[in-house]
Amino acid sequence: THMSARAASAITALAGHRAVLIPAASDFTPLVLIGGTGQWVDSWTTHVSGFRDRPLLLYETAGQGKVAHDLSDMTLTRHTRDLQAVLAAAGWADRPVDLAGFSFGGCLAMAA
């Protein structure tokens, strides 16, 4: 599956993580999608179009995707810090967000 044009045009780096940040012309709470261990931002391709009215953030955690990370600390504490850094880089540090995750991403969402 190829990433939608909307998402592909938004691929960026946030706090050292490959990410897709898609703004929306609404005041809806932003949604952060966190993939499982083997997922990349591209894994969410078919889901992106369903959230046209919400600001959307997808990012690859340490150990996912195409960016090399130091993998010596793979604890949920480290991943939670990374998530906070990604949210800050997106400008959402002080804004409520909804978190949705699949598999490991779900564990991270609950830990955050």
Secondary structure, 3 states (H helix, E strand, C coil): CCCCHHHHCCEEEECCEEEEEECCCCCCCCEEEECCCCCCHHHHHHHHHHHCCCCEEEECCCCCCCCCCCCCCCCHHHHHHHHHHHHHHCCCCCCCCEEEECCHHHHHHHHC
